[in-house]
């Protein structure tokens, strides 16, 4: 940029050449001077001559100050309302976790007095104080957000644990776990024995419970009746399918009380003790089969009892 100075007193003109950098520096200096002057004027008006301000300026400054205070109050109330909503949500999550904890305690067999979910945990210890650290609104909001995520995560994991416990409990109900008769004793165990009819060594694929005719026979586990009819070897026999390739058989009964396709619960009466089929006296022949292979029923009953 070329600057030409013309003066009435001088016979000649003078010219100056400014580079781009010099022009930028000059503009920055002018801007700084204008900003400094504005700040100095504002400070002087507010600090040194408040009584010299006109009523219009005083009213304008008061309105600006009131507007700013109203904005701060609105922001504060909005923040408090948002935090109150978050706290309410977290309290609801805690109540759901308490209810879930009670259900889990019952599923696991814990005593209710061992875990008081409705009461705050006991706390104590010596008093040790440190300089208090101030927490800003953003810090508090971040803490609430983090705590909300933790509660949601714990809730999901506890629900998954409850599902696993329920599945485990259901699986146990579908396993032969209770004796089929409440009165009686073993007359012949599972394994090799002398056959009572032939006198030869033969495999006995169940256990025999000696009991009077008409003694109730109960389902050792829940399931679906797969067979309920006369069999040449077992006599009047009831067979229950418990799923997972597990089947129980109840032979030599005098009376059958269920039909094929009927759903029975564990402990439900299904028949009565008798002396039908290949039998030498009143008793119940009880079998447990897994994938068609005979298993020792005593192992299932002992495991359930333990």
Backbone bond lengths (Angstrom), bond angles and torsions (degrees), N, CA, C in turn:
res aa  C-N    CA-C-N  psi(-1)  N-CA   C-N-CA  omega(-1)  CA-C   N-CA-C  phi
1 X - - - 1.468 - - 1.523 108.47 -
2 X 1.331 116.61 134.59 1.454 122.53 177.56 1.528 108.99 -107.29
3 X 1.332 117.36 129.49 1.461 123.74 178.44 1.528 107.73 -114.29
4 X 1.338 116.69 124.83 1.474 122.22 -178.96 1.504 108.20 -111.35
5 X 1.340 116.34 124.80 1.451 122.04 179.05 1.529 108.61 -102.86
6 X 1.326 115.25 129.15 1.471 121.41 179.16 1.519 107.96 -120.31
7 X 1.328 117.93 127.23 1.469 122.64 -178.49 1.534 109.28 -128.08
8 X 1.367 115.23 144.44 1.465 119.70 177.67 1.531 111.48 -68.97
9 X 1.351 114.35 -27.38 1.457 116.80 -177.08 1.514 112.51 -81.93
10 X 1.308 115.66 -24.34 1.460 118.80 -177.05 1.525 109.72 -98.99
11 X 1.280 113.92 138.53 1.467 118.23 179.79 1.505 111.18 -77.80
12 X 1.333 116.10 -24.19 1.458 120.55 -177.72 1.535 109.75 -111.57
13 X 1.316 114.76 155.25 1.468 120.63 174.69 1.517 109.74 -93.36
14 X 1.325 114.86 154.62 1.473 120.84 176.93 1.544 109.23 -119.00
15 X 1.295 114.76 143.62 1.479 119.85 -179.76 1.531 109.91 -128.51
16 X 1.320 113.80 145.39 1.474 120.81 177.36 1.522 108.23 -126.29
17 X 1.281 115.09 143.99 1.477 121.22 177.97 1.527 109.47 -113.60
18 X 1.340 116.66 121.66 1.478 121.94 -179.46 1.535 108.96 -109.68
19 X 1.308 113.93 131.66 1.479 118.60 176.71 1.529 109.91 -80.02
20 X 1.337 115.64 172.74 1.468 119.75 -179.92 1.515 112.49 -62.66
21 X 1.318 118.60 -41.23 1.454 122.14 179.43 1.506 111.34 -63.48
22 X 1.336 116.76 -40.12 1.464 120.17 179.79 1.530 111.09 -66.13
23 X 1.325 115.91 -36.78 1.471 118.97 178.29 1.521 110.39 -65.31
24 X 1.334 117.00 -42.76 1.478 120.92 179.39 1.516 110.59 -62.29
25 X 1.326 117.28 -45.10 1.457 120.85 179.06 1.518 111.23 -62.10
26 X 1.321 116.54 -39.72 1.458 120.39 179.96 1.528 111.17 -64.79
27 X 1.332 116.55 -41.86 1.469 120.11 178.31 1.522 111.59 -65.32
28 X 1.324 116.43 -38.37 1.460 120.17 178.60 1.521 110.84 -65.02
29 X 1.326 116.64 -39.73 1.459 120.22 178.59 1.521 110.52 -64.65
30 X 1.318 117.63 -42.25 1.466 120.82 179.40 1.528 111.16 -64.72
31 X 1.340 116.26 -41.24 1.470 119.36 178.93 1.508 110.78 -64.33
32 X 1.344 116.58 -41.52 1.459 119.83 178.93 1.516 112.07 -63.79
33 X 1.320 116.19 -39.98 1.460 119.28 179.23 1.521 111.44 -65.23
34 X 1.333 116.98 -40.76 1.468 120.23 179.37 1.523 111.71 -66.72
35 X 1.350 117.27 -41.28 1.457 120.52 178.37 1.513 111.41 -65.50
36 X 1.328 116.21 -42.95 1.462 119.86 178.65 1.508 111.74 -62.78
37 X 1.320 116.50 -40.23 1.458 119.33 179.08 1.514 111.41 -65.21
38 X 1.340 116.94 -40.14 1.467 120.21 178.82 1.520 111.51 -64.62
39 X 1.335 116.33 -43.32 1.464 119.44 179.35 1.521 111.23 -65.95
40 X 1.317 115.61 -40.69 1.470 118.82 179.02 1.520 111.50 -63.65
41 X 1.321 116.85 -38.74 1.462 120.49 179.21 1.530 110.42 -66.64
42 X 1.327 116.02 -43.03 1.463 118.80 -179.57 1.519 110.85 -64.98
43 X 1.318 116.40 -42.54 1.470 119.81 179.37 1.517 110.50 -63.41
44 X 1.329 116.22 -42.01 1.470 119.64 -179.60 1.519 111.24 -65.10
45 X 1.330 116.98 -40.19 1.457 119.52 178.92 1.516 112.27 -63.53
46 X 1.315 116.27 -41.43 1.467 119.70 -176.35 1.523 112.20 -81.17
47 X 1.326 116.60 -37.74 1.467 119.86 -171.84 1.516 113.63 -89.86
48 X 1.305 116.69 -44.36 1.466 118.48 -169.27 1.521 113.93 -103.81
49 X 1.289 117.81 -21.12 1.466 116.64 -175.21 1.526 110.89 -137.31
50 X 1.344 117.25 53.10 1.452 117.64 177.78 1.510 112.22 -66.19
51 X 1.346 116.54 -31.70 1.461 117.99 -179.42 1.523 112.38 -75.44
52 X 1.315 116.06 -14.26 1.448 118.61 -178.80 1.517 113.59 -90.12
53 X 1.323 117.18 -2.12 1.450 119.58 -179.68 1.517 110.15 -74.92
54 X 1.301 114.48 148.15 1.458 118.84 178.11 1.513 109.79 -77.55
55 X 1.334 115.72 165.03 1.462 120.06 -179.64 1.518 111.52 -63.11
56 X 1.339 116.62 -36.64 1.457 119.07 179.40 1.525 111.48 -63.11
57 X 1.342 116.08 -43.60 1.469 119.68 -179.44 1.527 110.32 -67.61
58 X 1.355 114.97 -39.93 1.461 118.54 178.21 1.537 110.22 -60.93
59 X 1.330 116.27 -44.89 1.468 120.33 179.53 1.525 111.05 -62.30
60 X 1.338 116.39 -41.69 1.453 120.46 179.22 1.526 111.73 -63.09
61 X 1.340 116.21 -45.93 1.471 120.17 178.51 1.519 111.73 -63.11
62 X 1.351 116.85 -38.79 1.459 120.78 179.44 1.530 111.07 -64.99
63 X 1.353 115.63 -42.49 1.454 118.99 178.63 1.527 111.90 -63.55
64 X 1.351 115.35 -42.13 1.471 118.69 177.58 1.519 111.17 -60.93
65 X 1.352 115.93 -42.78 1.459 120.27 179.98 1.529 111.13 -65.33
66 X 1.349 117.22 -42.19 1.469 120.13 179.01 1.521 111.31 -64.69
67 X 1.327 116.26 -40.67 1.462 119.39 178.15 1.523 111.06 -61.44
68 X 1.321 115.40 -41.50 1.460 119.08 179.70 1.530 111.07 -65.13
69 X 1.353 117.11 -41.01 1.457 120.37 178.01 1.530 111.56 -64.82
70 X 1.341 116.48 -39.63 1.450 119.78 178.69 1.526 111.08 -64.33
71 X 1.337 115.51 -39.79 1.464 118.55 177.68 1.524 111.56 -63.33
72 X 1.345 116.90 -41.80 1.455 120.54 178.54 1.534 111.31 -64.20
73 X 1.358 116.47 -41.82 1.463 119.48 178.44 1.530 111.26 -64.22
74 X 1.332 116.08 -42.85 1.457 120.05 178.95 1.526 111.33 -61.79
75 X 1.325 116.38 -43.02 1.463 120.55 178.51 1.524 110.41 -63.89
76 X 1.359 116.62 -41.14 1.457 120.19 -179.59 1.533 110.49 -64.98
77 X 1.339 116.68 -46.19 1.464 119.66 -179.94 1.529 111.21 -64.63
78 X 1.319 116.87 -39.18 1.463 119.97 178.44 1.527 110.81 -62.83
79 X 1.338 116.04 -41.54 1.462 120.28 178.85 1.520 110.72 -65.20
80 X 1.346 116.68 -42.60 1.463 120.03 179.43 1.526 111.13 -65.29
81 X 1.324 117.13 -39.98 1.469 120.00 178.42 1.525 111.08 -63.38
82 X 1.336 115.43 -43.07 1.466 119.20 179.22 1.522 111.08 -63.51
83 X 1.342 116.84 -41.27 1.462 120.14 178.51 1.530 110.79 -67.26
84 X 1.330 117.59 -36.98 1.465 120.69 178.17 1.525 110.66 -62.71
85 X 1.342 116.30 -40.31 1.464 119.76 177.07 1.522 110.67 -63.54
86 X 1.331 116.15 -43.42 1.465 120.26 179.06 1.519 110.91 -62.49
87 X 1.325 117.36 -42.66 1.469 120.95 179.01 1.528 110.35 -63.60
88 X 1.357 117.40 -40.83 1.456 120.25 177.10 1.520 112.14 -61.59
89 X 1.329 116.59 -41.44 1.455 120.17 177.63 1.519 111.28 -63.82
90 X 1.319 116.83 -41.60 1.458 120.19 179.53 1.525 111.34 -67.10
91 X 1.343 117.95 -36.73 1.455 120.41 176.23 1.522 111.00 -63.24
92 X 1.329 116.77 -39.95 1.462 119.93 176.78 1.530 110.86 -64.04
93 X 1.339 116.75 -39.87 1.461 119.87 176.95 1.518 111.60 -62.97
94 X 1.330 116.53 -39.89 1.466 120.23 179.43 1.526 110.13 -64.86
95 X 1.335 118.14 -40.41 1.460 120.98 177.79 1.526 111.31 -62.49
96 X 1.345 116.12 -40.74 1.464 118.52 176.95 1.529 111.10 -65.15
97 X 1.315 117.11 -38.81 1.460 120.05 177.60 1.522 111.16 -65.42
98 X 1.345 117.43 -37.19 1.469 120.23 177.35 1.527 110.49 -62.65
99 X 1.345 116.25 -46.06 1.463 119.71 178.72 1.530 111.21 -63.09
100 X 1.332 116.11 -39.59 1.455 120.13 178.09 1.520 110.60 -65.70
101 X 1.322 117.28 -39.17 1.462 120.72 177.61 1.514 112.05 -62.31
102 X 1.329 117.32 -39.37 1.467 120.41 177.67 1.526 110.47 -63.29
103 X 1.342 116.83 -43.14 1.465 119.70 179.29 1.525 111.30 -64.29
104 X 1.326 116.66 -42.15 1.469 119.55 178.90 1.522 111.35 -64.14
105 X 1.350 116.93 -38.50 1.463 119.88 178.42 1.526 110.67 -61.92
106 X 1.332 117.04 -39.19 1.465 119.98 178.32 1.523 111.06 -68.71
107 X 1.341 116.57 -39.99 1.460 119.30 -179.53 1.522 112.30 -64.62
108 X 1.309 116.45 -35.40 1.469 120.58 -178.56 1.524 112.81 -87.51
109 X 1.341 117.38 -2.43 1.461 120.23 178.15 1.514 114.68 81.33
110 X 1.314 117.86 14.34 1.466 119.97 178.41 1.520 110.38 -73.42
111 X 1.306 116.02 152.36 1.447 121.15 177.03 1.527 109.46 -76.00
112 X 1.335 117.83 139.43 1.479 120.14 -178.63 1.515 113.29 -58.96
113 X 1.339 117.38 -32.29 1.464 118.79 -177.67 1.525 112.73 -75.33
114 X 1.330 117.60 -12.03 1.465 119.56 179.17 1.520 111.79 -72.92
115 X 1.333 117.04 -30.51 1.459 121.47 -179.20 1.521 108.29 -131.77
116 X 1.331 115.92 105.32 1.458 121.81 178.04 1.529 108.24 -94.41
117 X 1.324 116.63 88.55 1.458 120.60 -175.19 1.521 112.35 -70.59
118 X 1.343 116.44 -23.50 1.463 119.22 -178.02 1.521 112.89 -83.06
119 X 1.316 118.52 -4.37 1.455 122.47 -178.43 1.524 110.06 -116.39
120 X 1.340 117.53 147.19 1.471 119.23 177.44 1.514 110.97 -66.93
121 X 1.317 117.94 149.78 1.460 120.44 -179.14 1.529 111.28 -67.17
122 X 1.315 115.34 147.23 1.470 120.35 178.56 1.522 109.98 -69.61
123 X 1.328 115.91 136.60 1.464 121.51 -179.12 1.517 109.47 -138.08
124 X 1.317 116.28 161.03 1.453 121.11 178.47 1.510 110.88 176.99
125 X 1.342 116.75 -176.15 1.451 121.53 179.75 1.510 111.41 133.78
126 X 1.326 117.42 169.09 1.464 120.81 -179.61 1.522 111.73 -67.36
127 X 1.338 115.42 153.02 1.458 121.39 179.85 1.522 109.55 -84.60
128 X 1.305 116.92 118.57 1.461 123.50 176.57 1.523 106.64 -127.45
129 X 1.326 116.38 115.88 1.467 121.02 -176.16 1.517 110.63 -105.39
130 X 1.306 115.26 147.47 1.448 123.66 176.01 1.524 108.07 -131.53
131 X 1.328 116.88 159.28 1.473 118.00 176.21 1.518 110.98 -55.77
132 X 1.322 115.35 129.55 1.466 120.14 -177.12 1.524 110.47 -65.43
133 X 1.294 115.59 137.64 1.455 121.34 177.24 1.523 108.46 -101.97
134 X 1.316 116.12 123.48 1.449 119.96 -179.01 1.524 109.78 -73.52
135 X 1.326 114.24 141.31 1.457 120.84 -179.87 1.526 108.78 -117.27
136 X 1.304 115.25 126.65 1.460 119.97 179.44 1.520 110.31 -78.17
137 X 1.330 115.62 170.80 1.451 119.95 178.13 1.513 112.40 -62.63
138 X 1.327 117.00 -38.24 1.464 120.21 178.21 1.518 111.33 -65.56
139 X 1.349 116.06 -39.44 1.469 119.43 177.87 1.526 111.10 -62.78
140 X 1.330 116.70 -43.38 1.461 120.64 178.98 1.524 111.15 -64.11
141 X 1.316 117.04 -41.16 1.460 120.45 179.00 1.529 110.78 -64.11
142 X 1.323 117.15 -39.28 1.460 120.29 177.62 1.519 111.48 -65.53
143 X 1.340 116.64 -39.40 1.468 119.98 177.84 1.519 111.09 -63.72
144 X 1.329 117.31 -42.66 1.459 120.71 178.00 1.528 110.98 -63.75
145 X 1.308 117.11 -41.36 1.465 120.79 178.42 1.519 111.22 -62.42
146 X 1.330 116.08 -43.88 1.463 120.50 179.88 1.536 110.64 -64.67
147 X 1.337 116.50 -42.82 1.456 120.55 179.82 1.525 111.24 -65.55
148 X 1.329 117.12 -37.49 1.465 120.56 177.33 1.521 111.28 -62.68
149 X 1.337 117.00 -41.22 1.466 120.29 177.45 1.531 110.90 -64.78
150 X 1.318 116.98 -39.09 1.464 120.72 179.79 1.534 110.14 -64.02
151 X 1.345 117.08 -43.71 1.457 120.51 179.10 1.528 111.26 -62.51
152 X 1.321 116.92 -42.60 1.463 120.24 179.02 1.523 110.87 -63.62
153 X 1.333 116.59 -40.99 1.462 120.60 179.31 1.525 111.11 -64.28
154 X 1.344 116.78 -44.78 1.470 120.34 179.60 1.525 110.49 -64.26
155 X 1.329 116.93 -38.19 1.458 120.48 179.62 1.534 110.62 -63.51
156 X 1.331 117.20 -43.87 1.463 120.59 179.18 1.532 111.13 -62.52
157 X 1.323 116.61 -42.99 1.465 119.73 -178.58 1.525 111.83 -67.97
158 X 1.339 117.21 -39.59 1.465 119.81 178.95 1.528 110.92 -68.24
159 X 1.335 117.62 -36.04 1.458 120.08 176.31 1.530 110.98 -64.77
160 X 1.330 116.15 -39.53 1.467 119.68 176.51 1.523 110.75 -63.71
161 X 1.341 116.85 -40.06 1.464 120.66 177.80 1.526 110.92 -64.82
162 X 1.338 116.88 -40.04 1.463 120.01 178.23 1.526 110.46 -62.59
163 X 1.341 116.99 -41.12 1.461 120.41 178.69 1.522 111.11 -61.59
164 X 1.331 116.56 -42.57 1.466 120.18 179.00 1.527 111.35 -64.44
165 X 1.340 116.38 -40.83 1.468 119.38 179.40 1.521 111.30 -65.96
166 X 1.335 116.95 -39.56 1.458 120.06 178.16 1.524 111.20 -65.23
167 X 1.344 115.95 -41.29 1.458 119.12 177.79 1.524 110.98 -64.02
168 X 1.326 116.83 -40.46 1.458 120.69 178.78 1.519 110.90 -65.05
169 X 1.338 115.61 -41.34 1.459 119.91 178.68 1.526 111.03 -64.98
170 X 1.335 116.42 -41.12 1.456 120.21 177.69 1.521 111.31 -64.81
171 X 1.331 116.72 -39.79 1.467 119.72 179.36 1.523 110.70 -63.45
172 X 1.347 116.93 -38.18 1.463 119.56 178.75 1.527 111.21 -65.61
173 X 1.359 116.51 -34.54 1.455 119.21 178.75 1.526 111.97 -68.85
174 X 1.342 117.10 -22.61 1.453 121.13 179.66 1.518 112.46 -92.69
175 X 1.339 117.64 2.01 1.457 121.96 175.13 1.522 109.43 -100.25
176 X 1.342 117.94 142.75 1.467 119.91 176.25 1.525 110.35 -58.38
177 X 1.319 115.68 112.46 1.466 118.43 -170.93 1.519 114.04 -132.47
178 X 1.340 118.76 -10.99 1.464 119.86 178.39 1.527 108.73 -125.03
179 X 1.331 117.89 148.36 1.472 120.33 178.13 1.523 110.93 -62.34
180 X 1.317 117.84 140.30 1.465 119.88 -178.31 1.529 113.86 -70.40
181 X 1.325 117.55 -21.05 1.467 121.37 175.33 1.521 108.41 -129.42
182 X 1.346 115.26 143.42 1.470 119.78 -179.95 1.510 111.99 -89.63
183 X 1.335 117.47 -21.71 1.452 122.29 178.78 1.519 108.47 -120.07
184 X 1.321 116.80 135.44 1.447 120.19 179.32 1.522 111.12 136.36
185 X 1.330 115.76 178.02 1.460 120.59 -179.29 1.520 108.33 -147.02
186 X 1.358 114.64 161.80 1.455 119.38 178.71 1.537 109.15 -70.57
187 X 1.328 115.04 131.35 1.466 119.03 172.26 1.517 111.17 -109.31
188 X 1.340 115.63 -20.25 1.451 119.80 178.84 1.515 107.72 -154.73
189 X 1.333 116.15 126.33 1.457 120.79 -177.10 1.520 110.97 -90.79
190 X 1.334 114.38 177.78 1.455 122.42 178.99 1.529 108.63 -75.15
191 X 1.355 116.31 136.81 1.460 120.43 175.34 1.524 111.90 128.31
192 X 1.311 114.12 -167.63 1.463 119.99 -177.30 1.523 109.78 -75.00
193 X 1.349 114.46 141.21 1.470 120.62 -179.64 1.536 108.88 -155.94
194 X 1.334 115.64 174.41 1.467 121.46 174.26 1.521 107.85 -85.24
195 X 1.322 116.92 120.88 1.456 120.26 -177.98 1.526 109.62 -65.04
196 X 1.361 117.89 131.02 1.469 119.91 -176.35 1.521 114.01 -69.19
197 X 1.319 118.51 -15.88 1.456 120.96 -178.72 1.529 112.12 -99.09
198 X 1.322 117.96 -40.22 1.468 121.32 -175.89 1.516 113.13 -100.86
199 X 1.335 118.09 -22.22 1.455 121.47 -176.47 1.512 113.07 77.44
200 X 1.339 117.30 4.08 1.460 121.45 -179.88 1.530 109.90 -92.86
201 X 1.318 114.97 160.94 1.458 120.14 177.25 1.529 108.73 -72.40
202 X 1.341 117.16 124.87 1.472 120.86 -175.62 1.526 109.24 -143.29
203 X 1.328 113.37 158.57 1.475 120.00 -179.68 1.519 109.31 -86.73
204 X 1.328 115.90 128.10 1.462 121.76 174.79 1.525 107.19 -102.33
205 X 1.339 117.05 113.55 1.462 122.05 -169.45 1.523 113.35 -92.04
206 X 1.295 118.32 18.92 1.467 121.53 177.45 1.511 110.20 -157.41
207 X 1.322 116.07 -161.91 1.462 122.51 174.64 1.527 108.01 -126.38
208 X 1.324 116.35 147.98 1.460 122.15 -179.64 1.517 109.84 -107.49
209 X 1.340 116.35 130.15 1.457 123.27 174.98 1.525 108.08 -107.61
210 X 1.306 117.43 115.99 1.455 121.48 177.32 1.518 108.94 -81.01
211 X 1.336 117.17 125.69 1.464 122.77 -179.65 1.517 108.85 -156.69
212 X 1.322 116.25 162.54 1.462 121.31 -179.72 1.524 110.86 -69.03
213 X 1.330 114.86 155.99 1.457 120.30 176.09 1.531 109.70 -61.06
214 X 1.303 116.41 135.32 1.463 121.56 179.99 1.515 113.77 91.55
215 X 1.348 118.61 -3.85 1.469 120.72 177.26 1.530 109.24 -62.71
216 X 1.344 118.50 131.60 1.472 120.22 -177.18 1.528 111.90 -62.10
217 X 1.317 115.53 141.63 1.461 123.54 174.32 1.524 107.18 -113.72
218 X 1.331 116.25 129.90 1.466 121.44 -175.38 1.524 110.14 -114.02
219 X 1.329 115.45 149.29 1.467 120.42 176.21 1.522 108.95 -67.28
220 X 1.325 115.89 127.18 1.457 120.03 -178.47 1.518 112.24 -72.75
221 X 1.336 116.90 -17.39 1.466 122.40 176.98 1.520 108.27 -158.90
222 X 1.333 115.76 164.27 1.458 119.68 178.27 1.515 111.54 -74.92
223 X 1.325 116.38 151.21 1.450 119.90 179.38 1.513 111.41 173.61
224 X 1.354 115.57 -161.53 1.458 123.39 -178.84 1.523 108.56 -119.32
225 X 1.322 116.28 134.11 1.463 120.96 179.50 1.529 108.77 -68.73
226 X 1.342 116.10 119.78 1.460 121.54 -179.44 1.525 112.19 -100.73
227 X 1.346 117.36 -20.53 1.478 121.23 -179.01 1.514 107.71 -153.18
228 X 1.323 116.16 135.80 1.471 121.69 176.71 1.520 107.50 -154.52
229 X 1.332 115.95 83.22 1.454 120.73 -176.41 1.526 109.20 -163.85
230 X 1.328 114.68 -177.23 1.466 119.37 179.31 1.513 110.34 -83.26
231 X 1.350 115.32 138.81 1.465 122.57 178.26 1.531 108.11 -127.22
232 X 1.334 118.00 138.97 1.476 119.65 -176.58 1.529 113.41 -57.97
233 X 1.311 117.45 -34.29 1.460 120.85 -178.14 1.533 112.04 -91.80
234 X 1.335 116.45 -46.20 1.461 121.96 -174.22 1.530 113.39 -88.64
235 X 1.341 117.75 -8.75 1.458 119.75 -174.23 1.519 109.42 69.75
236 X 1.342 116.05 -142.43 1.466 119.67 174.91 1.528 108.36 -69.92
237 X 1.327 116.05 112.14 1.473 119.97 -173.01 1.516 110.94 -124.52
238 X 1.330 115.50 140.41 1.457 123.54 172.94 1.522 107.62 -115.19
239 X 1.327 115.70 129.65 1.469 120.52 177.25 1.530 107.76 -121.86
240 X 1.336 115.87 130.50 1.463 122.03 -177.60 1.521 109.17 -118.50
241 X 1.327 114.94 128.82 1.470 121.44 176.75 1.529 107.54 -94.06
242 X 1.334 116.61 120.63 1.468 122.28 -178.04 1.523 113.07 -100.62
243 X 1.318 117.72 5.36 1.446 120.45 -177.42 1.517 111.06 81.33
244 X 1.323 115.80 167.74 1.472 121.81 -178.98 1.527 111.70 56.49
245 X 1.366 116.42 32.47 1.469 123.03 176.84 1.521 113.25 65.72
246 X 1.335 118.36 23.76 1.467 122.58 178.91 1.523 108.88 -108.18
247 X 1.344 116.12 128.93 1.465 122.91 -178.57 1.526 108.40 -133.35
248 X 1.346 116.55 142.52 1.469 121.12 172.63 1.522 108.70 -119.14
249 X 1.333 114.98 147.09 1.468 121.58 179.83 1.529 109.53 -124.55
250 X 1.340 114.72 142.31 1.463 121.94 -179.35 1.536 105.82 -129.68
251 X 1.347 116.19 107.06 1.456 120.50 -172.52 1.514 114.55 -110.98
252 X 1.369 114.23 164.05 1.472 125.02 176.25 1.526 112.46 67.55
253 X 1.317 117.36 25.10 1.457 119.55 -176.90 1.525 110.49 -73.93
254 X 1.328 115.32 154.93 1.465 120.63 176.40 1.518 111.37 -89.39
255 X 1.333 116.90 -25.42 1.455 120.93 -176.84 1.524 109.05 -150.24
256 X 1.321 116.72 132.24 1.464 121.71 177.48 1.536 108.61 -106.22
257 X 1.339 116.33 132.99 1.456 121.69 -173.68 1.528 113.06 -110.97
258 X 1.321 117.90 6.75 1.470 121.59 -178.37 1.510 109.06 -128.98
259 X 1.342 115.56 166.44 1.453 122.52 178.95 1.521 109.87 -125.43
260 X 1.339 115.13 160.66 1.468 120.61 179.40 1.528 109.28 -61.57
261 X 1.328 115.60 134.96 1.456 122.05 -179.75 1.512 113.75 91.41
262 X 1.309 117.27 -8.33 1.471 120.59 -179.05 1.530 110.23 -76.60
263 X 1.330 116.28 137.68 1.462 121.85 176.79 1.528 108.43 -89.35
264 X 1.324 116.30 126.79 1.464 120.95 -179.41 1.522 109.29 -119.53
265 X 1.303 115.63 151.03 1.456 122.49 177.58 1.516 110.46 -99.13
266 X 1.297 115.60 158.64 1.459 120.29 176.59 1.524 109.62 -61.18
267 X 1.321 116.63 130.81 1.454 121.45 -179.30 1.509 114.42 87.07
268 X 1.343 118.33 0.80 1.461 121.16 179.55 1.530 110.04 -79.93
269 X 1.330 116.80 139.15 1.461 121.18 179.41 1.514 109.80 -69.95
270 X 1.342 116.76 127.26 1.466 120.83 -176.14 1.533 112.32 -120.99
271 X 1.339 118.34 -20.79 1.468 120.45 -176.64 1.525 108.99 -165.01
272 X 1.353 114.42 -175.96 1.463 120.92 177.30 1.521 109.22 -133.79
273 X 1.327 115.69 147.47 1.467 121.76 -177.15 1.532 109.74 -63.03
274 X 1.365 114.77 142.11 1.460 119.57 178.64 1.515 111.85 -151.72
275 X 1.342 115.13 -156.71 1.462 121.49 -176.94 1.524 108.15 -146.13
276 X 1.323 116.05 58.70 1.462 120.71 -178.41 1.522 109.46 -109.95
277 X 1.353 115.82 158.00 1.455 120.57 178.54 1.514 111.86 77.57
278 X 1.312 116.06 -150.10 1.472 122.73 -177.66 1.530 108.58 -82.64
279 X 1.327 115.39 83.16 1.458 121.43 -173.70 1.520 110.03 -144.03
280 X 1.323 116.15 148.92 1.470 121.26 179.51 1.523 112.26 -104.42
281 X 1.352 118.28 -2.08 1.455 120.24 -179.03 1.518 110.66 178.66
282 X 1.331 115.07 178.96 1.467 120.39 -178.27 1.532 110.61 -66.88
283 X 1.292 116.84 119.85 1.469 120.59 175.90 1.529 109.04 -171.43
284 X 1.345 115.31 169.26 1.472 122.23 174.33 1.517 108.52 -112.95
285 X 1.313 115.72 126.44 1.463 120.81 172.37 1.531 107.33 -95.37
286 X 1.347 116.89 118.75 1.469 122.41 -174.22 1.514 109.42 -118.22
287 X 1.340 115.78 127.08 1.466 121.31 179.88 1.520 110.96 -124.83
288 X 1.335 114.77 152.17 1.462 122.82 170.11 1.518 107.14 -127.81
289 X 1.336 116.03 124.46 1.461 120.80 -178.92 1.526 110.23 -122.93
290 X 1.343 114.20 138.25 1.457 121.19 176.65 1.517 108.18 -122.65
291 X 1.337 115.60 117.41 1.465 122.77 -175.34 1.523 110.94 55.04
292 X 1.336 115.48 38.06 1.458 121.46 176.47 1.515 114.33 84.15
293 X 1.332 118.92 -6.44 1.462 121.79 -177.20 1.526 108.78 -101.25
294 X 1.327 116.60 131.19 1.461 121.65 -178.17 1.535 110.54 -66.79
295 X 1.332 115.42 135.06 1.465 123.16 177.23 1.529 108.83 -116.97
296 X 1.319 115.37 159.47 1.460 119.67 177.88 1.531 109.33 -74.14
297 X 1.330 119.91 111.92 1.470 120.90 -177.81 1.522 113.09 -62.45
298 X 1.324 116.94 -28.47 1.467 120.01 -177.30 1.513 110.68 -62.03
299 X 1.314 118.46 -34.08 1.456 121.32 179.72 1.535 111.35 -62.98
300 X 1.331 115.96 -40.87 1.466 119.64 178.80 1.531 110.22 -66.11
301 X 1.325 116.56 -44.16 1.459 120.29 -177.46 1.530 111.04 -67.71
302 X 1.337 117.18 -39.79 1.465 120.24 179.00 1.525 110.93 -67.97
303 X 1.335 117.40 -38.46 1.457 120.47 179.73 1.517 110.74 -66.06
304 X 1.345 116.21 -38.90 1.467 119.49 178.24 1.509 111.17 -67.45
305 X 1.332 117.12 -36.33 1.468 120.95 -179.10 1.513 111.38 -69.86
306 X 1.347 117.29 -30.33 1.467 120.41 179.88 1.515 110.79 -81.33
